[in-house]
Every structure is written in structure tokens, then in C-alpha cells.
Amino acid sequence: QVQLVESGGGLVQAGGSLRLSCAASGLALSSYALSWFRQASGKEREFVSAISWVDGRTYYADSVKGQFTISRDNAKRTVYLQMNSLKPEDTAVYYCNAKSVISWYTSWGQGTQVTVSS
């Protein structure tokens, strides 16, 4: 059974940092891209960042380039999202996503709340 478990969210002041973690189990990570999405209250879920488990290529939404960094730890089967210089507009529920690169399969974590106060 595929499981994606996010952690690391919380309340932080503007300008602060948080590191989100997503621990993956039950899937062959070499066949997946792991991504972070976020959904602010009243808005649609949006793409934030992605990383290829095989070659480590990274992708970012324009809105977070230079501010967020995605990385992975193969041994821990965990993907991280380092978020710096946080702004109130970064407030959202952040979701981890695993998408197969060889099939239609995709899986979501339960989400972790990030709240940035001004």
C-alpha cells in the first residue's frame, strides 16, 4: 500500500523558514517523480516543486524559484521542501504527490498546514 506521510508544517513569522518532509513507502521510487503542491483556502491546488527520483532533476513554480529548495534522501525514502523567506501568501496546506513516470498512477499525502504570519 502506497503511503506518503508529510510533516514539518507549522506557524512561522514572515521571513522565517520551514522544512517539510514526505516519507514514502509502498512504491518503487525509481519509477516516480515526487512533487509538492499547495492549496490555499478558497483557491485551487497548485504545483510548487518536483524532483525525479532517478536523476534528481528538479522543477519549480516561478513563484517559489530561489525561495524553496526540493531535495531527496534515497536511504530514508524521503523528499524535503526547504522553504525560506516565507511570506503570508505562502500560507497553504502543502501536499506531497507521487506520480508514476510509466503509468497513470498517482498518490497524495494527507497534507501539512503551513501558516505564515505577517
Phi and psi in degrees as a GROMACS rama.xvg file:
@    title "Ramachandran Plot"
@    xaxis  label "Phi"
@    yaxis  label "Psi"
@TYPE xy
-74.0528  132.624  VAL-2
-134.952  132.532  GLN-3
-123.512  118.026  LEU-4
-118.015  112.494  VAL-5
-89.4197  152.655  GLU-6
-156.286  167.973  SER-7
104.964  -5.40263  GLY-8
-71.7225  171.946  GLY-9
163.651  -166.224  GLY-10
-103.715  129.883  LEU-11
-142.667  150.609  VAL-12
-78.304  154.101  GLN-13
-54.0012  136.313  ALA-14
93.3847  -11.5898  GLY-15
-82.7805  -176.344  GLY-16
-131.88  153.219  SER-17
-143.723  152.164  LEU-18
-122.34  119.147  ARG-19
-91.4426  147.518  LEU-20
-125.183  147.868  SER-21
-135.675  109.736  CYS-22
-92.8952  125.936  ALA-23
-109.602  138.375  ALA-24
-144.731  157.85  SER-25
80.0071  15.4646  GLY-26
-147.181  152.407  LEU-27
-82.786  98.0523  ALA-28
-59.9983  -25.6579  LEU-29
-64.5111  -15.1129  SER-30
-104.684  16.8964  SER-31
-131.875  154.902  TYR-32
-108.287  134.225  ALA-33
-105.024  134.844  LEU-34
-134.167  160.995  SER-35
-116.465  134.596  TRP-36
-123.279  164.739  PHE-37
-142.543  153.403  ARG-38
-137.954  111.986  GLN-39
-82.2185  158.366  ALA-40
-58.8416  127.471  SER-41
78.9449  4.88429  GLY-42
-121.503  166.1  LYS-43
-78.9135  155.282  GLU-44
-66.8483  137.767  ARG-45
-129.89  150.21  GLU-46
-69.8417  138.919  PHE-47
-114.028  -55.2036  VAL-48
-163.237  156.697  SER-49
-145.719  156.721  ALA-50
-142.595  136.771  ILE-51
-82.7565  126.779  SER-52
-68.1752  -29.4461  TRP-53
-73.4309  -52.3774  VAL-54
-114.436  -0.618573  ASP-55
74.4849  10.217  GLY-56
-61.9189  141.804  ARG-57
-119.941  153.395  THR-58
-139.86  144.493  TYR-59
-137.747  147.274  TYR-60
-69.3946  147.643  ALA-61
-56.7641  -32.5562  ASP-62
-69.0043  -16.5897  SER-63
-120.906  0.574876  VAL-64
-58.9513  131.286  LYS-65
83.2386  -8.33813  GLY-66
-111.909  -39.7277  GLN-67
-110.679  150.795  PHE-68
-134.137  126.591  THR-69
-99.9487  143.061  ILE-70
-152.267  170.869  SER-71
-139.732  155.533  ARG-72
-124.116  107.087  ASP-73
-61.1741  -42.8909  ASN-74
-64.3881  -36.5212  ALA-75
-91.4598  -4.16825  LYS-76
53.1001  45.1902  ARG-77
-131.014  139.101  THR-78
-112.238  143.163  VAL-79
-119.504  153.189  TYR-80
-130.166  105.89  LEU-81
-85.8724  121.594  GLN-82
-118.115  117.215  MET-83
-114.702  163.614  ASN-84
48.4516  49.2473  SER-85
-65.4861  144.946  LEU-86
-121.085  158.125  LYS-87
-55.1091  -32.0664  PRO-88
-72.537  -7.14749  GLU-89
-83.2267  -5.3938  ASP-90
-61.8069  125.337  THR-91
-177.673  170.634  ALA-92
-89.4952  127.424  VAL-93
-102.332  129.449  TYR-94
-116.557  140.306  TYR-95
-92.9365  141.291  CYS-96
-134.542  137.73  ASN-97
-117.268  122.604  ALA-98
-121.749  126.217  LYS-99
-65.9817  140.902  SER-100
-94.0249  0.228748  VAL-101
-123.167  -0.617795  ILE-102
-151.159  -175.13  SER-103
-83.4639  -7.88282  TRP-104
-64.6972  136.533  TYR-105
-144.428  149.312  THR-106
-138.886  146.841  SER-107
-119.82  147.92  TRP-108
-82.4638  -179.518  GLY-109
-83.1277  -15.2959  GLN-110
95.7648  151.887  GLY-111
-136.821  133.893  THR-112
-81.2341  131.36  GLN-113
-119.078  123.606  VAL-114
-124.607  124.125  THR-115
-113.101  117.485  VAL-116
-92.3445  148.322  SER-117
